[in-house]
Amino acid sequence: MTWPTRLTALVLGGLLAVHLAWAFHGLATSSYWIDELFTLFVVDHPGGWGEVLARALTDTHPPAYYLALNSWIGLFGSSEVAVRGFSALCAVAAVVVFVGGTRGVYSLRARLFGALVAASSLWWFTQSQNARNYAFCMLASAVLAVAACAIRRREADAGPFPARAVAGLACAGLIGSMGHFYMLLQTGMVFAVLILTTRDRRLQAAVAGAGLAILAVALIYIHALRAHTLQNFDALWFGKDWPFFRAQLNGAWRAGFSGEIQAALVILLAALAGWRGRAPQAPDGTDRRVGDWMAATGLIAAGGAGVLGVVVTLAYAPSFSDLNLLTGFPMTWPAAAWLYDAALGGRGPKWEAGLALALAVCVALRLPVLERRDVSRMEDWRGSAAFVSGLAACRGEEIPVILPFRFGPSTAFFRQLAERDFFGRYYRGGGRLKAYLPDELAHDPGLAALFGRRARGGCPVLAWSVHDVGPREAEQIRTALAARPELAGARVVAHGFPSHRRPHEPEPRGDWAFVYEVSRP
């Protein structure tokens, strides 16, 4: 390796190391948000895997991530650092698997660039510290891609039957599919490409058999889920029309590929076009045939899963979203590495070093985003709970909380979930939390005595809301409370707890949490 290519690898590797290390920084800066709180409801208890499965069946996701996280917190606890640390570890491991598993397929510089496309994205940035199943699925997706690549390489080299790689492929497909149902779609696409692009009958049979077994397990669980879930599959927030699909596709693109990364990709495309029909040379130590196949397979898997997601949404149950689409994000990393080698391979070390420096500058422009680890970016359950907990006059009193009405239906289960596991996770004020819908707070005559006492003195809290309520909805709730006859003449205020700007947004999102109070001089 010449000094320009060595320098290129050092620069790209250094930038990657910073991004990977930052996954573990600021794990406790933000309080848990509502989806993470639901995760903790499923996993944070002494009931073992049996209770995890029972609680997971109230959800819309398969249980693999929940089972893994339950074991993890059994060892490390359920603090923000511990729980989110599992996601950070999975996200970093996904990148490491990609870089290590594609050795001999793409050059080191190309693999580092593909990894930087991953680790500098808003998607990776967010999910590396989100206690949900997405980083877990990124790891499964990366293993799936690498296992498929290993099978293809063994076949290209006319080696023995790749039993170990097929086993890895099957395990990654099963674990991923039971971590997120869109991973099932992605797995099916990878298996289909493998079957269609090989002439080895044994390999076709092994992959087909593994795929059918994974599908059977998933269908059995889906049947159980439909029978036991407390959610309404047909009344979730997903849309079923083209404007909704387009918005989700745009969201997935922005989260996966920032403006800076898009600029880097444009540089590579321009360099590739500069070959003017001449086939670029493959860098030493790479396998162009397998690299081409892996990049194409990854794009087919990611795109095909999206198409199947639309079909599932229209024909079975709404589910198409940017988050679900991005479970296939690791499938695009080989294409980024392929583009690097195709554009810069054979141009010479100095040419490559110069263009790679431009790519590094593009990635480095993303570094200020890492500072967002030091500010609260989530809805403020912790801060608003500390505020209400600090009101000594509210000890022993009922504290009305507003049910997150878009998260789930207003059943007894979801009301208790909100009281105990959402608002109650951080609340330590000694009051009795009681969940209501906004209309109930505005019109329920049974609350007349409570609000009458609040108007006369004592505990000033009329309601507490987090999630599903932005500034406009909060003002509507405040106005409705002020209009109650029991509060006539009283001044009602909504005390907000603002979140900070997210990296991809030009303006702050506004307040996430509100405490509605009777204001007294």
N, C-alpha and C positions, 0 to 999 in steps of 0.2 A: 504494500500500500504506500503510495507516494505521500509526501508531506501535504499537498493540497487536499487529497482525499482524507487523510488522517485528520487534518484540521476541520474539514467539513463534518466528519463523524463526531469529533469532540464538541463542536458548536451545537449540532443537533442533539447530541446526547446530553449535553449540559442543560439545554432548554427543557428537554424531556424530564430530566431528573428534578428540576425545580417544580414542574407541574405535578409530578407524581408525589413529591414530598409534601406539597401543599394540600394534597387530599387529606392529610392528617392534621392540618392546622385549623383551629377554630371550630372544632367539632361541637363544642358546647355553646358557641356564641348565640345561636338562635334557639328558642324553645322548640319543643316538638310542635309540628303542625298537625292538623286533624287526621290526615292519613297515617302519619307516624303514630299518633295516639291510638288509632284503630289497630295498627300493627301490635302495639304493646298490649292491647286488650286480648289479642289472639295468643300472644307468646309469653307475656309476663305473669306467670302464675306457677304454682307448684304442681299442677295437674299432669305434667308430662305430655308426651306426644298424643295420647288419647284425647286429652282436653284440647290440645292445639287443633287436632283434626275436627273436633266437635265445634269449636269456635270458628275455624276456617270455613266450615260449611255454611256459616251465616253470611259469608262474603261472596264476591264474584270471581275471586282468583283461586287458582290451584294452590296446594299447601307446601310445596317443596321449600320455598324460602322461609316460610313460617317455622317449619320443622328444624331447618338449619339454624335459624336465629334463636329458637328456644334453647337449643343445645349450647349456642354461643353465650347467651346471657346466663345460663347455668354456671358457666365458668367465670365470666367477667362482669356480671351485673347488668342492670338496666339503666345506667346513667346515659346521658346524651353521648358522652365520649365513647362508652363501651358499645352502645347499640349502633351508632353511626360509624364507629370504627370498623364494624363488620362490612358495611357497604364500601368504605374507603379501601379496605383490603381487597374486596372483590373487584373493584374498579381498577386498582393498580395491577392486580393479578391478571386481569383480562388483557391489559397492555403488554405485560411481561410474556404471557402466553403467545400473543401475536408475534412479538419480536423474536422470541426464541423458537417458536414453532415454524416460522417461515425462513429460517436459516437455510441457505443453499437454494432458495427459490428466488429471493430478491436480495440485492446488495444490502449491506449493513446500513448505509446512508438512506436507502429507500425505506427500509423497515423502521428506522428512527423517524423519518418524515411521516410515514403512515401512522406511527404511534403518536406523533405530535398533533396530527389532524384529530386524532381521538381525544387526547388529554387536554387540548386547548379549546375544545368545544364547550358550549354552554351546557349541552346535555351531560357530558362527562363531569363537568364542574359541579352541576347540581346533584346528579345521582350518586356521586362519590360520597356525599354526606346526607343522603336521604334514606331514612329507615323504611324503605319499600323494596320491592323485589327487582327493581330495574338493574342495579349494579350486579346483583346475583345473576341475572339473565345475561348481562354483558359478558360475564365470565363464561357462562355455559355456551354462549354464541361463539366466543373466541375459540373455545376448545372444539366446538363442532366444526368450525372452519379449518382449524389446524389438523384435526383428525381426517377430514375429507381430503385435505392436501396430502397428508401422509399416505393415504390409500392410493391417490393418483400417482404419487411419486413412485411407490412400490410397483405399481402396474407399468409405469413408463420405463422403469429399469428392468422389467421382466423378472422381478424378484419373487420370492415365495408368497403364498397367500398371507395378506396382512391381517392376521387374526387380532393382534393387539390393537391396531388402529381401528378395525371394525368394532371391537369392544368399546374403545374410547368414544367412537362416533355414537354408538347406541346409548352409552351412559350419558353423554352430553345431551343427546336428543331427548332422552327420557327425563333427566333432571330439569333441563330447560323447559320442556313442554309442561312439566308439572310445577314449574315456577311461574309461567305466564302462558296463557293460551295462544298468544301470537307467536310464541316460540314454537308451538306445535306446527303452525303454518310454515314458519321458516325452516324447521326441520324437514317437513315434507318436501319442500322445494329442493333442499340440498340432497336428500335421498333420491329424489326423482332425477336430478342431473347426474348423480353417480350411476344410477341404473341405466340411463340412456346413453352415457358416454363410455361405457365399458362393454367388452365382449366376453368377459370372464363370467361364465354361467354361475360358478360358485359364489362369486362376489355379488352378482345380481340377486341371487337367492338369499344370501346372508343379509344384504341391505334391505331387501324387500321384507324379509321376515322380521327384522328388527323394527322396521317402520310400521308394520301391521301390529306388532306387539305394543309399540308406543301408542298408536292410535287407539287400540282397544283399552289400554289403561286410561287414556284421556277421556274416552267416551263414557266409560264406567263412572269416572269421577264427575263428569259433566252431568250425567243422569242423577247422581246423588246430590250434586249441588242444586240442580233445578228443583229437587224435591225438598231440600232443607233450607235453602237460602232465605233470609229475611228481607233481602232486597227485591225490588221489582225490576227484572231484567229489561222490561219494555218501557220503564219510566225513568231511566237514568238520563244523564245530561247529553248523551250522544245524539247527533242529528243523523238524518238519512237522505239529505239532499246534496246537490252538487256544491252550493255555496259553503256548506259545512265541510264537505270533503276537501274543498280547495283551501279553506282556512287551516285545516289540520295539516295538509301537505305543506303549506307555507310555514306553519309553525315548526314542523319537523325539519324542514330545510334550514331555517334560521338557527334552530337549536343545535343541529348537527354541524353546520358549516357557517361560521361567522364571516363577516365581511373581510376580515384579514386573511382567513383561510381561503376564501373564495379568490382573493387576489393572488395568493400563492398558487392555487390551482390554475388560474389564468396564465401565470408566468410559465408554468410547466406545459400547458397546452400550446402556448405560443412557441416555446422551444421545440416541442414535438412537431408543430407545423413547419418549423424552420428546416426540418430534414428534407422537405420538398420531394417526398416520394421515396427517398433513399431509406432503406431499412437500417435503423440504428443498431449498433452492436450491443449485444447483451454484456453487461459487466462480468468480469471474471468471477467464477464461483457461484453463478446463478443458473437457473434452469428456465429458459424462456418458455418452453412448452407448458410446463407445470404452472409457471407464473401467469401465463395467459389464461389457462383453464381456471385457476383459483380466482383471479380477478373477475372473470366472466361469471363464474358460479356464484360468487358473493353478491354481485349486482342482481343476478337472476333471483337469488334467494330473497334479498331485501325487497326488490320490486315485486316479485311474485307474492310474497306474504302480504304486501299492501293491497294488491289486487284481490287476493282471497279475503282480506279483511273487509273490503267493500261488499263482496258477495255474501259473506257471513252477516254483515250489517243489514243488507237488504232482504236476505232470505230467512235469517234465523233470529238474531238478536243484535241490536245496535251495539257496536263496540269500536268503530273506527275512530282513532284519535292519534295525535302527534306522539303522545307517550307510548302508545302501543306500537306504532310504526317503528319507533326508535329502538325497540328491542332488537331489531335487525341492524343497528348501527355498526357493530363490529364486522358485519359482512361487507361493509364498504371500505374498510381499512386496507385490504389487499389491493383494491383498485387504486388507492392513493399511492401505495408503494410501487405498483406496476407503472403508474404514470411517471413517477420519478425516474425509474430505470429506463423507461421507453424514451423519455424526453432528454435525459442527460447522459445515458449510457453511450460510451464510445465517443463522446465529444472531446475527451481529453481532461486530465485532472484540473487544469487551470480554468477551463470553461465551466466545468462542473462546480468547482469551488466558488467561482463568481456568482453563478446562478443560485447555488445553494445558500450563499450569503444573503441574497435577496429574499429567498424563502424564509431564512432565519429571522430577518428583520420583520417580515410579515407576522410571524409567530410571536416575536418579542413584543409587538404592539399589543398583544393580548395579555401581557403580564400584569398591567394595572388591574385587570379583572380579579386577580388573585387577592387584592386588598379587600374585596367584598367578604372574604372569610372573617374579617374583623368587625363586621356590622351585622345586626340582626336583619335577616332577609325574610323571615317567616311571620305568620300571624302570631301575635304576642299573647299566648295563653299564660306564659310564665309571668310576664310583667303585669298583666291585668289581674292575675290571681294574687300576686304580691300586694297590689293596691287594695283589693277587696279584703284580703286577709288582714291587712293592717288596720281596718276599721273596727276599733274595739266595740263600738256601739252595735255592731252586727253579730257579735258572738251569741250563739244560741237562737238567732233569728232566721227566718226563711229568706233565702237569697234567690229571687227569680232569675233563671238563666234562659236564654233564647235557644231553643232547639235548632241545631244546624239543619234546616228544613230541606236543603238540596242534597245533603249527604245521605239521608234515608227518610223513610216515611215516619209519620208521627205516631208510631205504635209504642206500646209500653216498653218493648225491648230497646228501641232507639232513645226513648226518653231516659231510661235508666242508664244507658250507655253514655249519654251526654252528661248526666249528673255525676256519675261515678268515675268514668274513665276519661272523659274529655275535660270538663271544667274541674272535676275533682282531682285530676292528676297533680296539679300544682297548688290547689287551694288548701290553705291551712288555717282558715279563720274561725273554725268552730261553728259555722252556720249550717243551715240545712238547705242544700241546693235543690231547686225544683224547676224542671224544664217546662217551658210554655212556648207555643207558637206566637208570633207577633200579634196576630188577630186576637188571641186569647188575652194577652196582656192589655190590649186596647179595649176589649169589650166584655170580658168574663166578669159577671156580677159577683162571682165568688171571691174575687180579689179586692172587693170594695173595702173590707175591714183592714186588710193588709196595707193598702195604699192610704187609707185614712190615717192609720197610725204613722206611716212614713211622713205624711204631710204635717203632723203635729209635732214630730221630733223623733229622737232616737236614731236608729239605723237609716241612713239617707238613700240606700241603694234600692232603686225601683226595678232594675234589670241589668243583666250583664250578657253581652253578646260577643262571640268570636266566630269567624267563618260565616260565609254566606251573606254578610252584612258589610257593605261598603259605606262611604260617607253619605251617599244619597239615601240608601235604605235606613241608615242610622238617624238621619234627620226626620224621615217619615215616622220612625218608631218614637223618637223624642216628641214629635208633634202629637202623635196619637196618645202617648202617655199624658202629656200636658192637658189634653182635652178631656180626660176623665174627670167627672164631677168631684170625686174625692180630692183631686189635686187642684181644684179651682183656686186661683190666687197664688199658687205656689210657682216658683220658677224651677223648671226642669232643664237640666243640662246633660249633654252627652260628653263624657270625658273620654277622649280618644288616645289610643296607644299606637303611634305611627310606625309603620315598617319603613325600612330604608329602600332606596332605589335598587332594583335588580340590574345585573350587568348589561342586559340587552335593552333596557328601557330608558328613554331620555328623561322621563319625569317620575317622581315618586308615585307609588301605587296608592298612597293615601293610608287611612287608618284601617287596621285589620280588626282591632278589638275596641270595644266601647263599654263603659260603665255609665248607666243612666241614673242620675241622682236628683234628689230634691236639694236645690242649692239654698243654703241659709247664710245670712250675714255673719 
